[in-house]
Amino acid sequence: MLAAGPHAPKGRGALPLGIGRDRLAVVLAAASRLRGAGSGRPPRLRYRPMLNWVPMLLLGASAELGQVLFFDPGQGRHGVACSDCHATREDEGSGLLRAGHPLFGVAGRPHWRGDAGKRTYPTLADAIAPCARIYQGAARPDPASLAAIAAHLTGLGGKSRRPPLELRPDLRADGDYAQPRFLSGRPGPGRTLFYRACHGCHPHGTKEGLGGVLAGLPADRIVAKVREGTGLLRGAREPGAWMPFYGTDRLSDEQIAHIVAFIGALPPPGEDPASGPSR
């Protein structure tokens, strides 16, 4: 008999043997990777990183697996982890300025991604899937992995009722970001902000990384990418784009102006970034 794990929900929503619905979804999705079952030949496992964790899933450790996957950049072709865009709480102490909001208590929000009726994203795992597709580059997000990450996030803050998340984009209807407020920054504070918000994807601003080289780009182009990201705010994603946008509550206009000033004073691509601006 399968023993109930330590994270099995009690009461409403629980299934026989103490297996919660979320965990059952994880186990069934993992089992669905067995190929050849019932075909007369030995089953063969499709390669998935999480198959190493199937024993843990059977023991009820989906939340623990979800924690590993949350920090794993290998979930898609872009090499981006959930933790690159989201902290698990605002006061984590890393100093990084992430585009995404902290996810502590996310399971207690009434809905996700503005889907007030929960028609498109009825569960937290469903709401995670677009991130996996767009930002991580997973062509077919793994249902078991999504369910495990959702279990991890639910464990962080439980399902206590919380207000819906208020996004604060700053989209200019005319697309003109060559505004004075973005052109009056200083390279010194911009350097600090750049290394907290941008360096992880754009090394030093002068090298290719997860994102492209920034040195030499026009100021308004940089601001547009920071404020609009993939372009989805305008209703259509730019081909191949997967940078998230920074709302006004993630980076202020003044902070962006400083970052723009720092990038504008960088040496040409290929030169030592240490020779770049410091004031």
N, C-alpha and C positions, 0 to 999 in steps of 0.2 A: 504493500500500500504506500502511496506517495504521502510523505509527511508534509504537513502544512508548515510553511516557512515563517520566519519572524515578522514578515511584512504583510502577511495575509490579512485583508480587511475583515472585520467582524460585523455580524448583523446584516443589515441591508446591503445587497449587492454581492454577498459572499456566495460561493458555489460549494458543492459537496467537497469534503476533505479540507475545507478551509482555503481553497484556492480562489483568490480574488479574480474578478473578471479581467482586470488589466494583466495580471500575471498569466492567466490562461491564454490570453491573446498572444503574449510573448512566446509561451511554450509552443502553441499551435503554429505560429509563424515560423519558429525555428524548425519545428518538425517538418514543415512543408518544403524545406530545402532538400529533403531526401528524394533523390531521383531514382526512378526505376522501381519504386514500390509497387507491387502487384503486377509487374511486367514479366515475371519469370526470371529476372536476373537480379543479382545482388544489388541492393540500393547503393548509390554513390552520392557522396556529399558534394554539393556545390561549394566552392570556396567562399567563405565569408569570414571576416575576422572574428565575428561574434560566436562562431561555432565552437571556438575554444571555451566559450562560457556556457554552453548548453547544460553541463552538469550543475552549474550555479543556478541556472534558471529553474531546473527541476527541483532544486532545494529552496526555491523562493527568494533568490538573491537578485531579482530583476532591478531593484533600486541601486544596488551596488554596481551592477553592470552598467546601468545608465550613467552613473557618476564617471566611470571610465570612458564611456563613449562621449560624454559631454566635453571632455578635454582631449579627445582623439581627433587630430587633423586628417586622419586617413579615411574618413567616411565618404569622401567624394573626390573628384579629380582636381579640385582647386587647392586642396591642402589646407582647409580652414576648419577649425574646431568651433563648436558652439561658444566656447569660452573666449574666443577671439573677439566676438561681438557682444557677448553678454557676461556680466558678472553675476554671481549668485546672490550678492547683496551689495548695497550701495557703499557700505563702509568696509569693503574687503581689504583696503590698505595697499593695493598694488600701485596706485598712482596713475594707472592707465585711464585714458578717456575713450571709452568704447561707444560705438554708434548706437548699439542696442541698449535697452533699459535693463536694469537688474531683474532677475527672475525669481527672487525670493517671494513666495506667496502667489506665484503666477497661477497655480491650480485653483485658487480661490476667487479669481476674477470671474465676473458673470459671463464673459465671452472673450474671444480673442480675434485680433485682426479686424476689429470693427464689425464683426459678424454678429450683430445683436440677436438675431433669431437663431443662431447656431445651425444654420442650414448648410453652410459650406464647411464649417469647422466645428462639428458637434463635440469633439473631444480635444483634449490638449495635444495628444499625439497627432491628430489631423492638422492642428495649427502649426506644429513643428515641421510638417512635411514640406511646405513651400520654402522654408529656410534651407532644408536639405537639398532641394532641387536647385534653387536660384543661387544661393551663396556658397554652398559646399560643392555643388556640381554633381550631385548624385542623380543620375538619370532616372533610376527607380528606387526611391528611398525604401529601405528595408523596414517593413512593418514591425518586426521584432525589436529592431534598434530604436525606432520611434517610440514604441511602447515602453521600452526600458528607460529612455531619457525622460519620458513623461512621469514614470514612477519615481525616478530620482528627484525631479523638480517638485513633485507632490510631497515627497518626504521632507523637502527643505522648509516649506512653510505650511504644510497641511492644506486643507480645503476650507479654512476659515474664510468667511465672506469678506471680500475686498472690493474696492471701487474699480471700475473699468479703467484701463490705461488710457491716458490722454496724450496722443501724439501731437507734436508741435512743429510741423514742417514750415518752412519759409520759402514757398515756391513763388517766384516772380512770374506773373502771367506772360510778360513780354520776353522772358528769357534773358534779360539784360542784367548781368551781375557786375558790370563795370560801374559800380556805385562808389561814391566817395567814402562811405563808411567801411568799405572793404579795402581801401587803398591807403589807409592812414596808420597802419600798424608799424611795429618795430621788430627788427630781426632778433633782438635779444630774448624777449619773452616768447617770441615765435619759435625759437629753437627749443625751448623747454616744452612748449605745447606740441610741437611737431613730434618730438621723441615720445611723447605720451600718447598721441592720437594716431600718428601716421607712419612712423618708422617701421612698425611691424610688417606692413605690406609694401612700403616704398622705402627700402633701406637708404637712409641718409638723404633721400630725395634725389640722389644722383645715380642710383643703381636699379636694375630690374629686380623685382622680387615677386611676391604674389600679385602686386600691382606694377604699373609701369614707372618709368623715370619721370619725375616732376620738374626737375630743373629745366628752365627754358620755356615752360608753358606759360601762356598769358594768364594774368591774374584772374580775369573773369572766368576763364575755363576751369581754373582750380576751384573757385568759389562755387561754380555750377555743379561740379562733381561732388563737393562736400555737401551742398544743400539738396541735390537731387539724386545722387547715387546712380542707380540703374536706369532711372528715367520712368519707373513705374508710377511715380507720383503724377505723371502726365497721362497715364492710362496705357502706356506701351513701353515695354522694356527695350532699351537699346541693344542691338544684336551683340551678344557676347559679354555684355556688361553684368557685373555682379557685385559692385561696391555698394554697401548700404549707405543711406543718407544720414546726415547728422541734423537732427532737429534743433531748434533754438534752445531747448533744455539740455542738449548734450554738448553743443558748442555755441557760444554767443557770437554775434557779429564781430565784436571786438577781438575775441580769440581767433576767429578765422582771419581777420585782418593781420594779426601778428604772424600767423602761420604763413600767409601769403607773402608778407614782407621777408620772412626767413627764406622761403623758397626762391623768391625773386633775387635774393642776394647770393645764392649758391653759385659755386664755380661751375663751369660747363661739365656735362657728364663725363666721367672718366677721371677727373682730377680728384685729389685727396680731399674728402669732405672736411677734414680738420682745418683746411684753409678757408672754410666758409665763414659766414658771419657769426659773431658772438655778442654783438651789442644791439 
